[in-house]
Amino acid sequence: MKDKKVFPKGFYWGASTSAHQVEGGNINNWSQWEKENANRLAEEARNKWQDWQLKKFPEMLDSQNYISGKAADHYNRYEEDFDIAKKLGHNAHRFSIEWSRIEPEEGKFNEKEIEHYRKVIKSLKKRNIEPFVTLWHWTLPLWLKNKGGLKSKKIVEYFSRYTERVVNGLGDQVTFWITLNEPLVCTGHAYLRSDWPPQKFNPLTYITTSNNLIESHKKAFEIIKQINPKAQVGVARHNNYFEAYKGRLVNKAIKNIADWKWNLSFLNKIRDYQDFIGLNYYHHFRISCTFKKNKSEKVSNMDWKLYPKGIYKVLMQLKKYNIPIYVTESGLADRDDKNRSWYIKETVRSLEKAITAGVDLKGYFYWSLLDNFEWDKGFWPRFGLVEIDYESYKRKVRNSAKEYKKIIESSK
Ligand code: BGC
């Protein structure tokens, strides 16, 4: 780290989680899908993953790997987890509220669960950790799933009602709201790749559900602002660094389309309805007629090519929106913690470079605080700064978390 302080005063340093991936005990469209698909996913693993991955993570052949169950039991252990975050020097934490807990039946709200999240928020604030609260991180209550989920014509109304309840219950404690997490990743997996619930390939539905989410966000933005005009509201976007190989014209043209379609069109449509941009960064694609992942020799356990420097390019692309940016996710699956410290250091260096170049960056959240349930991959990919022993639920701080702490301290 350089001597000169680049990060602005009050910069938020922390890590993220999401309800379904860490809480445990959720009953929603995902938990139902997991039970229906666990055997299939375990059977398919042999052909889906490479030999080195199968050898290293034999649990991917076990159907239990694909059932979220107790997850990291964070629902019961959040105090302990926030103690760890505090010790690691974090001054902010991003987490999500589980819609199916708040509204388990249509129109019936569970005050006890609102109270639970109130306690979660208070427990963060007691430790001087600023909460960044996500309202929707992909899961849906079963009653809504049965009404067509994101396809439902009334989704905007449903999401508004849920938002209103949550913000009325918690809004006095929360400044930063993220309405939606990576909306297009969710609709893309559900209706284009059709590997996530409800697994229905239909490009038209991809478009309608994505539009439904845009409208849901806009409405939620207005509701939150009405309840608390000082609230800061945004969406967590999943943006990639698309690089045109050797600057060739055809590659540049494809890059421009990808930038516009994937990185920018959603943001353009909610332009007047956001106080900040949440950026989730994981991937670099080198475009040489087709989309190729870059050729970095460093890969994550999921075989994602690691290119932390790309975050600089992605941030520079977002500069033109002229609103603050928070990196709401960035991380890797790395069970043995071989590359995580390097990855975080490289990322932070790129953040410095972006700030120096004029990007209004105000926070960075590593994904994730804890090892967690990685959706259709299950438990084997380990993203956590903190390792979870899924038998005893003991927490063990990884070395990279301590390195991250040093970075936080030296940047103040
Ligand atoms: C999602 C997380 C996920 C992470 C790693 C992000 O796209 O928001 O839920 O665990 O990527 O795959």
Residues whose N, C-alpha, C, O or C-beta is under 5 A from the ligand:
A	BS01	BGC	none
